[in-house]
Amino acid sequence: MNTINRHPAAQSRKELGSYPGFTLIELLVVIAIIAILAAILFPVFARARENARRSSCQSNLKQIGLGLAQYTQDYDEQYPFVYNGTSNGNVSGQSWKVVIQPYVKSTQLFTCPSAASPRDQASNDGVTGRSYVTNYIGDYGTNTQAESKGKGFMGYYIGSNSSSTSLADFPNTAQTIAVAEGRDVGRQEVNLGYGNPFTNLLWSGHLTTANYLFADGHVKALKPQNTYNSTTNLWARDPTNLAFSTTQASNAASTIAQTASDFQ
């Protein structure tokens, strides 16, 4: 019986278990599957990273809250001013962030992990980061104790009649925002009821939310529209007795709406 002698090279390939590679169609199918998996998983990874940064930001704010609480213990339950100079506009080295440095012992706390320029740069005190702003609601031009204290969390040094806020000024500390996240080039405060230059100041880039430190020390991530609306005002320390004027209410609504729109 005749046998067919195979070519030695073909025979050796078979013996070694060598077979032809993938076809072009098979390669394209594999590439398509990888692309689909990447499209599904990359956003998940991005959200996970941002959630981690949001948690780190919350830790920063909690430590800032502890620093403010320790400050009040040393200063007869008084909070610092936004600026603690000797006259209106004397801000060099005198921001609220600077005066609580002996308690927090860190300037890095004032930079959010999600900060990009200019939020990661030094603010106008030349020392601390720009990521966080305190809550002041008032008129800068009136040298009265009422306007100095304002309607928010922290007072503003205006002149000889200035008066800072104290623990006794807050009927509901758990419902009053003390510090928020900002995106401005250097302000130490957000004046929600003032309008420009504060309309574009608030930041809400943690998956459309921002972290807020409240006067009682707790930190919560909220959408901006959940901090001020027709039924909620977490910015006024006493919404009943220190209600926003018509102008303040209009400016506050515009600022909140602008922030929500910018970070959709």
Backbone bond lengths (Angstrom), bond angles and torsions (degrees), N, CA, C in turn:
res aa  C-N    CA-C-N  psi(-1)  N-CA   C-N-CA  omega(-1)  CA-C   N-CA-C  phi
1 M - - - 1.474 - - 1.515 108.37 -
2 N 1.312 112.78 133.99 1.458 116.81 -177.65 1.518 110.71 -79.88
3 T 1.276 118.65 137.01 1.482 123.61 174.08 1.509 109.56 -113.16
4 I 1.312 112.38 148.78 1.468 118.51 -179.61 1.520 108.45 -94.61
5 N 1.268 116.17 120.74 1.471 120.71 177.75 1.534 109.88 -83.66
6 R 1.324 115.76 116.82 1.466 119.84 178.80 1.511 110.35 -77.75
7 H 1.305 111.73 155.52 1.464 117.71 178.42 1.526 108.84 -60.81
8 P 1.300 117.98 136.01 1.492 120.70 -177.09 1.512 113.63 -56.00
9 A 1.363 117.86 -36.78 1.472 120.65 -178.17 1.511 111.12 -66.70
10 A 1.384 116.34 -42.73 1.462 119.96 179.41 1.516 110.53 -65.18
11 Q 1.336 115.82 -39.57 1.451 120.03 -179.48 1.528 111.26 -65.66
12 S 1.299 116.70 -40.06 1.467 119.21 -179.93 1.520 111.85 -67.77
13 R 1.344 117.15 -33.73 1.481 119.59 178.26 1.517 110.42 -64.36
14 K 1.348 114.32 -42.08 1.461 117.70 -179.58 1.515 111.27 -65.50
15 E 1.319 114.26 -42.13 1.458 118.25 -179.84 1.521 111.78 -62.84
16 L 1.321 116.83 -33.88 1.469 121.00 -179.10 1.527 112.56 -84.92
17 G 1.333 116.25 -1.94 1.455 119.29 179.70 1.502 113.52 78.05
18 S 1.294 119.33 23.77 1.457 123.00 -178.62 1.513 109.85 -91.47
19 Y 1.352 115.36 128.13 1.455 120.91 -179.76 1.525 109.24 -128.33
20 P 1.291 117.50 164.08 1.476 120.09 178.00 1.524 111.30 -57.46
21 G 1.372 119.19 150.79 1.465 123.51 -178.83 1.516 112.59 -74.77
22 F 1.401 115.31 -171.40 1.456 120.58 179.35 1.522 110.13 -64.73
23 T 1.299 114.27 148.57 1.466 118.68 172.13 1.512 109.24 -79.33
24 L 1.323 117.62 166.61 1.467 122.42 -179.94 1.519 110.86 -61.25
25 I 1.313 116.71 -39.29 1.473 119.81 -179.75 1.519 110.88 -64.63
26 E 1.323 115.85 -42.19 1.470 119.46 178.71 1.524 111.35 -62.42
27 L 1.313 117.97 -41.27 1.470 121.40 177.52 1.515 111.27 -62.91
28 L 1.325 117.21 -42.20 1.466 120.75 179.90 1.522 111.23 -64.89
29 V 1.318 116.70 -37.21 1.461 120.07 177.85 1.532 110.74 -64.57
30 V 1.329 116.24 -44.39 1.473 120.32 178.69 1.520 110.77 -61.80
31 I 1.329 117.10 -44.25 1.474 121.08 179.36 1.518 110.40 -62.45
32 A 1.336 116.82 -40.76 1.466 120.11 179.64 1.519 111.36 -63.64
33 I 1.336 116.54 -41.09 1.468 120.36 178.65 1.523 111.00 -63.31
34 I 1.343 116.67 -43.10 1.471 120.67 178.72 1.516 110.44 -62.33
35 A 1.337 117.39 -41.58 1.462 121.26 -179.84 1.523 111.07 -63.78
36 I 1.338 116.71 -40.83 1.469 120.31 178.83 1.523 110.74 -64.83
37 L 1.317 117.07 -44.13 1.470 120.63 178.54 1.522 111.27 -62.45
38 A 1.337 116.48 -40.42 1.470 120.04 178.86 1.514 110.86 -63.85
39 A 1.346 116.78 -42.07 1.463 120.71 179.88 1.526 111.15 -63.12
40 I 1.329 116.05 -31.97 1.461 119.59 179.53 1.528 111.58 -79.25
41 L 1.315 117.02 -41.79 1.459 121.04 -170.51 1.520 114.12 -85.16
42 F 1.336 118.53 -33.80 1.458 120.02 -176.66 1.533 112.27 -58.54
43 P 1.346 119.71 -46.76 1.476 118.54 176.32 1.520 112.99 -60.64
44 V 1.339 115.96 -34.71 1.477 119.63 178.20 1.524 110.10 -64.16
45 F 1.345 115.81 -44.20 1.465 119.57 178.54 1.531 110.86 -63.55
46 A 1.350 115.83 -40.09 1.470 119.77 -179.67 1.528 110.87 -63.73
47 R 1.322 117.20 -41.93 1.470 120.50 177.83 1.530 110.92 -65.21
48 A 1.320 115.92 -39.03 1.466 119.18 178.91 1.523 111.03 -63.24
49 R 1.337 116.23 -42.06 1.474 119.44 178.34 1.521 110.80 -64.35
50 E 1.338 116.89 -41.60 1.464 119.49 -179.00 1.527 111.18 -68.81
51 N 1.320 117.15 -35.92 1.465 119.64 175.31 1.521 111.07 -62.16
52 A 1.330 116.85 -38.20 1.464 120.64 177.91 1.528 110.35 -65.64
53 R 1.335 116.93 -42.02 1.470 120.02 178.14 1.522 111.13 -65.95
54 R 1.329 116.67 -36.75 1.468 119.83 178.17 1.529 110.37 -63.70
55 S 1.330 116.40 -40.03 1.471 119.93 177.95 1.522 111.29 -64.43
56 S 1.329 116.98 -40.06 1.461 120.69 177.85 1.529 110.85 -65.47
57 C 1.324 116.07 -38.27 1.465 120.87 176.46 1.523 110.74 -62.82
58 Q 1.328 116.76 -40.86 1.464 120.29 177.59 1.526 111.07 -61.52
59 S 1.320 116.05 -38.07 1.464 119.88 177.10 1.531 110.60 -62.40
60 N 1.335 117.09 -41.39 1.466 120.68 176.59 1.525 110.93 -57.02
61 L 1.326 115.58 -47.59 1.460 119.66 -176.48 1.526 111.94 -67.45
62 K 1.316 117.15 -35.83 1.468 119.39 177.52 1.526 110.96 -62.89
63 Q 1.329 116.33 -39.61 1.468 119.42 178.01 1.529 111.02 -69.16
64 I 1.320 116.63 -35.75 1.467 119.59 175.16 1.531 109.58 -63.66
65 G 1.327 116.53 -40.29 1.455 120.46 177.48 1.522 112.47 -61.72
66 L 1.321 116.61 -40.05 1.467 120.32 176.80 1.524 110.58 -64.60
67 G 1.349 116.26 -38.44 1.460 119.87 178.07 1.515 111.86 -63.27
68 L 1.320 117.37 -41.62 1.468 121.34 178.17 1.523 110.84 -65.72
69 A 1.332 117.33 -39.31 1.464 120.92 178.58 1.524 111.03 -64.19
70 Q 1.329 117.20 -41.19 1.472 120.44 178.79 1.524 110.57 -67.47
71 Y 1.330 116.72 -35.53 1.470 120.09 177.23 1.527 110.53 -60.22
72 T 1.336 117.12 -44.24 1.465 119.72 -178.37 1.527 111.17 -64.75
73 Q 1.321 117.57 -30.06 1.463 119.98 178.70 1.521 111.69 -66.99
74 D 1.315 116.38 -31.12 1.462 120.55 -179.24 1.531 113.01 -89.11
75 Y 1.325 117.98 -14.98 1.473 121.48 -174.66 1.526 111.84 -124.79
76 D 1.318 115.72 47.05 1.466 122.15 172.77 1.516 112.68 52.25
77 E 1.320 116.25 43.58 1.461 123.53 176.53 1.523 113.08 63.71
78 Q 1.327 116.48 22.96 1.469 121.84 176.90 1.526 109.58 -98.84
79 Y 1.323 115.73 137.96 1.457 120.49 173.18 1.525 109.62 -85.06
80 P 1.334 117.82 157.06 1.469 119.14 175.98 1.525 110.54 -70.93
81 F 1.327 116.03 165.37 1.456 121.36 170.25 1.535 109.12 -78.03
82 V 1.315 115.29 164.65 1.465 119.14 171.28 1.519 108.85 -56.21
83 Y 1.340 115.06 -49.70 1.466 122.36 174.09 1.512 107.64 -122.14
84 N 1.317 116.86 134.28 1.453 121.36 -172.12 1.523 111.34 -114.44
85 G 1.341 116.47 43.25 1.456 121.00 177.37 1.506 111.39 -85.75
86 T 1.315 115.59 -171.55 1.459 120.87 -179.43 1.510 112.37 -95.85
87 S 1.311 117.32 -4.38 1.464 121.24 177.26 1.514 108.22 -156.84
88 N 1.320 115.12 164.06 1.461 120.21 179.63 1.527 109.77 -59.12
89 G 1.319 116.51 126.48 1.462 120.05 178.28 1.514 114.06 94.33
90 N 1.343 118.19 -8.75 1.458 120.83 178.78 1.523 107.78 -84.04
91 V 1.351 116.00 89.40 1.460 119.33 -169.57 1.519 113.60 -111.82
92 S 1.301 118.60 -7.93 1.460 120.85 -173.02 1.529 110.86 -61.48
93 G 1.346 115.41 114.32 1.456 120.28 177.81 1.506 114.80 69.46
94 Q 1.360 117.79 13.37 1.454 120.41 -172.05 1.524 113.91 -121.71
95 S 1.303 118.85 15.32 1.463 118.97 -179.73 1.522 110.68 -69.77
96 W 1.321 115.80 163.64 1.468 120.58 178.50 1.528 111.07 -58.92
97 K 1.324 116.58 -31.01 1.474 120.04 179.28 1.522 111.15 -67.43
98 V 1.327 115.86 -34.48 1.463 119.67 -179.11 1.526 110.80 -72.73
99 V 1.339 117.01 -41.34 1.469 118.37 -175.01 1.520 112.81 -73.32
100 I 1.336 118.38 -14.99 1.474 118.26 175.26 1.530 111.51 -97.66
101 Q 1.334 117.02 6.27 1.464 120.02 178.75 1.532 113.50 -58.27
102 P 1.335 119.88 -38.01 1.472 118.82 178.43 1.533 113.17 -60.19
103 Y 1.346 116.50 -17.99 1.462 120.12 -177.73 1.529 112.28 -100.06
104 V 1.319 117.39 -37.72 1.472 119.29 -179.61 1.524 112.07 -91.33
105 K 1.340 116.08 -26.40 1.474 122.38 175.66 1.531 113.48 53.65
106 S 1.327 115.66 38.25 1.460 119.38 178.98 1.525 109.22 -163.48
107 T 1.318 115.45 134.49 1.468 119.56 172.25 1.523 110.98 -93.07
108 Q 1.329 116.93 -18.92 1.460 120.43 -179.64 1.519 112.66 -68.19
109 L 1.336 117.28 -21.44 1.454 120.80 178.68 1.523 111.95 -60.41
110 F 1.316 117.32 -23.53 1.454 120.92 -174.30 1.521 112.89 -91.41
111 T 1.324 116.86 13.41 1.459 121.76 175.41 1.517 109.10 -120.96
112 C 1.315 116.22 116.65 1.459 122.07 179.32 1.529 109.82 -67.27
113 P 1.335 119.25 141.20 1.472 121.35 178.36 1.527 113.21 -60.39
114 S 1.325 117.11 -21.95 1.467 120.47 178.15 1.520 112.18 -91.81
115 A 1.316 116.45 8.31 1.462 120.14 -174.28 1.517 111.93 -69.38
116 A 1.319 115.15 132.94 1.459 123.16 169.12 1.518 106.59 -121.70
117 S 1.309 117.17 163.24 1.456 120.64 -177.26 1.529 110.10 -54.85
118 P 1.355 118.86 134.58 1.461 127.41 5.68 1.528 114.77 -93.63
119 R 1.329 118.55 7.27 1.462 120.39 -175.79 1.518 112.51 -66.56
120 D 1.332 117.58 -19.75 1.456 120.39 -178.53 1.520 112.75 -95.79
121 Q 1.327 117.78 5.79 1.455 121.81 -178.17 1.524 110.52 -101.06
122 A 1.325 115.83 168.32 1.463 120.36 -178.90 1.519 110.40 -68.80
123 S 1.321 116.11 142.39 1.456 120.85 178.54 1.518 110.09 -84.53
124 N 1.344 116.35 -172.25 1.459 118.79 -171.48 1.522 113.93 -75.09
125 D 1.348 118.27 2.38 1.465 118.54 169.78 1.525 110.59 -89.51
126 G 1.347 116.19 -3.93 1.455 120.76 176.86 1.511 114.51 75.08
127 V 1.324 116.70 4.55 1.466 119.87 -173.65 1.526 111.77 -123.93
128 T 1.305 116.68 -53.09 1.460 121.06 -169.39 1.521 112.07 -99.34
129 G 1.328 115.18 165.44 1.457 121.29 179.49 1.514 112.75 -74.12
130 R 1.321 114.98 171.45 1.463 121.47 -174.62 1.516 113.97 -101.01
131 S 1.306 118.05 4.64 1.465 120.09 -169.68 1.525 113.80 -71.99
132 Y 1.335 118.04 -26.26 1.460 120.10 -172.97 1.526 111.49 -123.44
133 V 1.338 114.65 140.50 1.466 121.14 179.52 1.523 108.71 -130.70
134 T 1.323 115.90 144.90 1.455 119.03 177.78 1.524 109.70 -86.20
135 N 1.320 116.12 169.71 1.452 123.68 -173.20 1.529 110.21 -102.62
136 Y 1.342 115.57 104.61 1.463 120.92 173.58 1.521 108.70 -121.56
137 I 1.316 117.28 130.94 1.464 121.89 177.66 1.515 107.67 -123.41
138 G 1.328 117.86 109.20 1.455 119.01 -179.98 1.515 112.98 178.07
139 D 1.350 114.19 -173.77 1.460 123.00 -178.68 1.521 108.37 -108.42
140 Y 1.317 116.47 125.36 1.472 120.53 -174.60 1.525 113.28 -75.16
141 G 1.292 117.29 -17.15 1.461 118.19 -170.16 1.512 115.72 -95.73
142 T 1.320 118.75 -5.88 1.460 121.39 -174.98 1.525 110.24 -104.07
143 N 1.315 116.80 115.99 1.464 121.83 -176.79 1.528 110.32 -84.61
144 T 1.329 115.73 72.56 1.459 121.48 176.34 1.522 108.30 -132.51
145 Q 1.323 115.88 157.72 1.456 119.50 178.89 1.523 111.09 -62.85
146 A 1.332 116.43 -38.38 1.462 119.98 -178.56 1.526 111.05 -62.80
147 E 1.326 117.27 -44.70 1.458 119.69 -179.54 1.523 111.27 -73.91
148 S 1.329 116.85 -30.06 1.458 119.83 177.31 1.529 110.31 -64.47
149 K 1.319 116.55 -45.87 1.468 120.44 177.40 1.521 111.07 -68.49
150 G 1.336 115.65 -35.69 1.445 119.45 -176.89 1.524 111.45 67.61
151 K 1.329 114.65 -162.83 1.460 120.58 -178.12 1.528 112.65 -115.10
152 G 1.343 116.09 -0.10 1.455 120.27 -177.77 1.507 112.92 -99.03
153 F 1.330 115.91 -141.59 1.463 120.66 -175.02 1.515 113.13 -87.57
154 M 1.317 117.33 -46.44 1.463 121.28 -172.16 1.521 110.64 -117.53
155 G 1.341 116.72 145.55 1.455 121.10 177.78 1.523 111.80 -81.80
156 Y 1.338 114.54 169.10 1.461 121.12 -178.71 1.524 108.15 -124.42
157 Y 1.342 115.98 129.23 1.462 118.17 -178.57 1.526 109.26 -72.53
158 I 1.316 116.51 113.31 1.462 121.59 -177.50 1.523 111.56 -107.96
159 G 1.308 117.18 -38.46 1.462 120.17 -177.97 1.514 110.51 178.71
160 S 1.320 116.47 -156.39 1.460 121.58 -172.64 1.528 112.96 -65.04
161 N 1.327 117.51 -22.95 1.462 120.42 -179.41 1.527 112.92 -92.36
162 S 1.312 117.35 8.37 1.462 120.66 -174.73 1.527 111.54 -65.36
163 S 1.329 114.61 144.91 1.457 121.02 179.33 1.516 108.09 -141.68
164 S 1.328 116.63 126.79 1.457 119.69 -179.94 1.524 110.22 -82.12
165 T 1.309 116.11 162.96 1.461 120.42 177.26 1.525 110.33 -76.57
166 S 1.317 115.21 156.94 1.462 120.95 178.67 1.520 109.02 -131.13
167 L 1.327 116.49 168.60 1.455 120.89 -179.91 1.525 111.56 -57.37
168 A 1.318 116.76 -33.35 1.463 120.84 -177.83 1.519 112.90 -69.81
169 D 1.323 117.79 -14.19 1.463 121.18 -178.51 1.526 113.27 -80.24
170 F 1.326 117.68 -3.58 1.462 120.58 -173.76 1.519 111.22 -113.40
171 P 1.317 117.82 104.45 1.470 119.83 177.73 1.525 113.12 -71.17
172 N 1.339 116.96 -24.36 1.464 120.41 -179.29 1.520 109.09 -144.91
173 T 1.321 116.26 86.71 1.466 120.69 -175.94 1.527 112.39 -65.30
174 A 1.325 117.11 -27.54 1.467 120.23 -178.55 1.522 112.33 -74.13
175 Q 1.332 117.25 -10.33 1.461 121.80 -178.51 1.528 111.91 -118.87
176 T 1.327 116.81 22.40 1.472 120.82 -179.91 1.515 109.82 -126.52
177 I 1.329 117.19 119.79 1.459 122.06 179.13 1.527 109.46 -71.45
178 A 1.311 115.62 128.90 1.461 121.04 177.43 1.522 111.34 -98.20
179 V 1.325 116.51 -47.47 1.465 122.04 -177.66 1.523 108.42 -136.94
180 A 1.327 115.52 136.55 1.466 121.78 178.96 1.527 109.04 -122.53
181 E 1.314 115.82 175.81 1.465 120.98 176.39 1.529 109.46 -93.79
182 G 1.335 115.31 132.31 1.455 120.25 -177.85 1.516 112.54 -121.88
183 R 1.312 116.38 165.57 1.473 121.90 179.14 1.524 111.59 -130.33
184 D 1.317 117.41 10.32 1.462 121.21 -176.70 1.520 111.24 -73.41
185 V 1.328 116.87 165.11 1.459 121.45 -177.05 1.516 113.09 -75.13
186 G 1.315 119.57 -5.15 1.452 116.05 178.84 1.503 116.78 171.79
187 R 1.340 119.87 1.51 1.463 120.46 -179.66 1.532 110.19 -65.59
188 Q 1.313 114.49 148.86 1.461 120.52 176.48 1.519 111.37 -97.22
189 E 1.322 117.64 -9.11 1.459 121.79 -176.62 1.522 109.98 -139.27
190 V 1.325 115.53 157.95 1.453 121.67 166.93 1.518 107.01 -114.69
191 N 1.309 115.50 126.98 1.467 122.13 178.72 1.529 106.27 -107.73
192 L 1.314 115.30 87.83 1.456 121.23 -169.23 1.527 112.79 -58.99
193 G 1.313 117.39 -31.30 1.456 120.00 -176.12 1.515 114.96 -93.93
194 Y 1.328 117.70 8.73 1.470 120.62 -172.14 1.519 113.56 -96.82
195 G 1.312 118.26 -23.23 1.469 120.32 -174.25 1.516 110.39 86.14
196 N 1.334 117.04 -148.63 1.466 120.59 177.82 1.524 110.22 -58.77
197 P 1.343 119.12 141.45 1.473 128.71 7.11 1.527 114.84 -90.28
198 F 1.340 117.59 21.19 1.467 119.74 -172.46 1.526 113.71 -98.76
199 T 1.330 117.41 -3.98 1.462 120.37 -175.64 1.515 112.02 -59.63
200 N 1.337 116.46 -36.93 1.464 120.91 -178.38 1.523 112.32 -108.08
201 L 1.318 117.66 30.26 1.463 119.88 -174.10 1.521 113.61 -92.82
202 L 1.324 118.16 -39.32 1.462 119.77 -174.88 1.527 111.23 -69.23
203 W 1.328 115.15 147.96 1.459 122.78 -178.24 1.525 108.57 -118.14
204 S 1.322 116.31 142.30 1.468 120.02 -178.84 1.525 109.76 -147.89
205 G 1.331 115.80 53.98 1.453 120.87 -173.08 1.508 116.44 -98.66
206 H 1.335 118.60 7.36 1.464 120.71 174.78 1.530 108.21 -86.52
207 L 1.334 116.18 75.19 1.471 120.64 -179.90 1.527 110.31 56.58
208 T 1.325 115.63 49.01 1.483 127.01 179.77 1.525 113.18 71.95
209 T 1.340 118.03 7.69 1.458 120.62 176.09 1.535 109.46 -118.61
210 A 1.320 115.16 168.99 1.464 121.86 172.48 1.520 107.59 -135.43
211 N 1.322 116.06 158.90 1.460 120.96 175.97 1.521 109.73 -91.29
212 Y 1.319 115.48 140.16 1.463 121.66 179.08 1.518 109.31 -128.45
213 L 1.323 115.77 130.67 1.463 121.98 171.94 1.517 107.94 -91.97
214 F 1.318 116.93 128.95 1.464 121.64 179.67 1.526 110.25 -100.03
215 A 1.318 114.90 163.33 1.463 120.61 -172.92 1.527 112.73 -63.04
216 D 1.324 117.87 -22.79 1.467 119.58 178.64 1.521 112.33 -86.08
217 G 1.344 117.29 -2.19 1.460 121.18 175.57 1.513 115.04 102.87
218 H 1.331 118.73 -10.07 1.463 118.72 -179.82 1.529 110.05 -84.05
219 V 1.328 115.16 155.31 1.470 121.90 -177.69 1.519 108.34 -122.40
220 K 1.318 115.15 137.53 1.463 119.54 -178.05 1.518 109.78 -142.38
221 A 1.337 116.06 141.06 1.460 121.85 174.61 1.519 108.72 -89.09
222 L 1.333 116.24 125.74 1.459 121.54 -177.35 1.517 110.53 -138.39
223 K 1.317 116.06 152.04 1.456 120.50 166.78 1.528 107.57 -73.07
224 P 1.326 118.91 144.54 1.468 119.93 -176.47 1.521 113.61 -57.29
225 Q 1.343 116.98 -36.52 1.453 120.24 -178.55 1.522 113.08 -68.41
226 N 1.333 116.73 -12.69 1.465 119.96 176.28 1.525 112.85 -89.62
227 T 1.329 116.91 -3.20 1.468 120.31 177.38 1.522 112.21 -95.82
228 Y 1.339 115.78 -21.91 1.469 119.34 179.01 1.518 109.00 -152.43
229 N 1.321 115.64 119.08 1.461 121.71 175.93 1.521 108.54 -156.42
230 S 1.305 116.90 -165.06 1.469 120.38 -174.58 1.526 113.00 -65.94
231 T 1.324 117.49 -20.96 1.469 120.35 -178.08 1.525 113.61 -118.24
232 T 1.337 117.67 -6.36 1.470 121.19 -174.19 1.517 110.79 -132.74
233 N 1.321 116.23 135.54 1.464 121.81 172.14 1.524 107.90 -140.64
234 L 1.333 115.10 96.39 1.462 119.85 -179.66 1.524 111.87 -90.27
235 W 1.320 117.27 4.16 1.463 121.61 -177.51 1.530 112.54 -96.27
236 A 1.307 118.29 -34.37 1.464 121.42 177.17 1.528 109.25 -80.60
237 R 1.327 116.63 130.15 1.471 118.81 -177.59 1.525 111.64 -71.28
238 D 1.328 117.22 -19.82 1.459 121.90 177.74 1.530 107.65 -145.33
239 P 1.345 117.60 80.68 1.470 120.47 -174.46 1.522 114.41 -58.23
240 T 1.331 117.59 -24.27 1.466 120.31 -179.13 1.524 111.37 -77.37
241 N 1.319 117.05 -52.35 1.465 120.87 -176.22 1.527 113.48 -91.09
242 L 1.324 116.49 -16.47 1.464 120.66 178.53 1.531 109.60 -124.09
243 A 1.310 115.34 50.80 1.460 120.49 -178.58 1.523 110.71 -64.43
244 F 1.323 116.61 148.69 1.465 121.15 178.02 1.528 109.89 -66.23
245 S 1.321 114.99 143.45 1.454 119.25 171.21 1.526 109.02 -69.19
246 T 1.328 116.71 171.17 1.463 120.05 179.05 1.516 111.26 -59.09
247 T 1.335 116.16 -42.07 1.471 120.00 179.02 1.516 111.69 -66.37
248 Q 1.326 117.06 -44.21 1.465 120.64 179.04 1.525 111.16 -61.83
249 A 1.321 116.92 -41.46 1.458 120.73 179.88 1.523 110.94 -63.91
250 S 1.319 116.61 -41.90 1.466 120.63 179.30 1.525 111.21 -65.12
251 N 1.337 116.57 -44.75 1.467 120.40 179.25 1.524 111.30 -64.81
252 A 1.332 116.41 -40.00 1.463 120.21 179.54 1.528 110.88 -63.01
253 A 1.324 116.51 -44.27 1.464 120.21 179.59 1.522 111.11 -62.51
254 S 1.343 117.16 -39.02 1.466 120.76 179.52 1.529 111.20 -66.54
255 T 1.327 116.71 -42.07 1.466 120.87 179.85 1.521 111.10 -63.69
256 I 1.330 116.67 -44.91 1.461 121.06 179.57 1.529 110.80 -63.59
257 A 1.325 116.74 -43.65 1.462 120.38 -179.59 1.525 110.79 -64.63
258 Q 1.348 117.18 -39.51 1.457 120.79 179.77 1.524 110.60 -65.10
259 T 1.322 116.26 -41.90 1.463 120.17 -179.97 1.521 111.30 -63.96
260 A 1.335 116.01 -45.65 1.467 119.96 179.60 1.527 111.04 -61.78
261 S 1.329 116.36 -38.51 1.467 120.33 179.80 1.517 112.23 -68.75
262 D 1.316 116.94 -38.66 1.474 121.10 -177.02 1.521 112.94 -68.98
263 F 1.334 117.21 -24.02 1.466 119.81 -174.69 1.530 112.16 -121.42
264 Q 1.311 116.55 35.73 1.455 120.65 176.88 1.524 111.32 -66.84
